[in-house]
Amino acid sequence: MFGKLLAPACFAVGLTSLTQGAFAEECGDVVIANMNWQSIDVLANIDKIILENGYGCSAEITIGDTVSIMTSMIEKGEPDIAPEAWLNALPEIVSRGIAEGKLISAGNALSDGGIQGWYIPKYIADAHPEIKTVSDALKHPELFPAPEDSSKGAVVNGPSGWGASTTTSQLYKAYDGDAKGFVLVDPGSAAGLDGSIVKNYERKIGWFGYYWSPTSLLGKYPMVKLDFDAPHNAAEWKRCNTVVDCEDPTVNDWPTDKVETLVTREFKERAGAAMDYLKTRRWDNATLNSLLAWMTDNQATGEDAARYFLEKNPEIWTKWLSPEIAEKVRSSL
């Protein structure tokens, strides 16, 4: 009797071991790129935990800059995975890798893409629901006082040297901001830009200018992105909106950055079910902003934040996995 009862259990254990072994054989050693910004740090660690505990991979994380990582993936076939690749930042390198079949897109890492534009605080948007677009905001310089001259409104630029600084300057010119009672303010640095938002937000003073998502700051200080009164025109964007000395820029919506997970051809060919996970795994800016804010407030590492996310948000990540794999990951936590 006991033999009959034990046999199915032993069979199940054996089947589980065989299944895990099959996953491990397919997946093998995996190297995941961490290009040293907060969001990819978290995602690389989430991938490591899930690939190791769910699929039996032997995973490690390597750190490097964007150019060297992408070039190495194309020329050397390593590392295996770039969890969060901003395609618009390196269009020539990534396009070449994809065209040659050496880089494979597993799909969007950010479901709503990387977002840049001009923002106002949510408390201003709530108090003035008529402000939906940039031109709406430019009708109210009194709501966004310039730090050096409160009789004028301020549009805060991106830090000097950033491409966003050139684009914001050109868009400000296209809107004829000076004639509308505004000045364009240089924050001096990324820290200066963040500081200007935090200072105004905590005093509930209006703020208007360039920012982007995903970021920890937008997770802590809710902001509303304004529409640019015109659809994105790629030809005009290239001709003038991103060219510092172009004299006749037009109003033009900021494009959404493509943020995808890229893998090498070699990894795709041997990854098996692990590749299905990467094709399914994605999240949105709101989720990530909130997680990055927690990470900053708690001075957490990427691994800390990955475990925090997996423990607190099973309703999100379990949808990326089969029930069996999700249970293995859950048990490992």
Secondary structure, 3 states (H helix, E strand, C coil): CHHHHHHHHHHHHHHHHHHHHHHHHHHCEEEEEECCCHHHHHHHHHHHHHHHHHHCCEEEEEECCHHHHHHHHHHCCCCCEEEEEEHHHCHHHHHHHHHCCCEEEEEECECCCEEEEEEEEHHHHHHCCCCCEHHHHCCCHHHCECCCCCCCEEEECCCCCCHHHHHHHHHHHHCCCHHHCEEEECCCCHHHHHHHHHHHHHHCCCCCEEEEECCHHHHHCCEEECECCCCCCHHHHHHHHCCCCCCCCCCCCCCCECEEEEEEHHHHHHHCHHHHHHHHCCECHHHHHHHHHHHHHCCCCHHHHHHHHHHHCHHHHHHHCCHHHHHHHHHHC
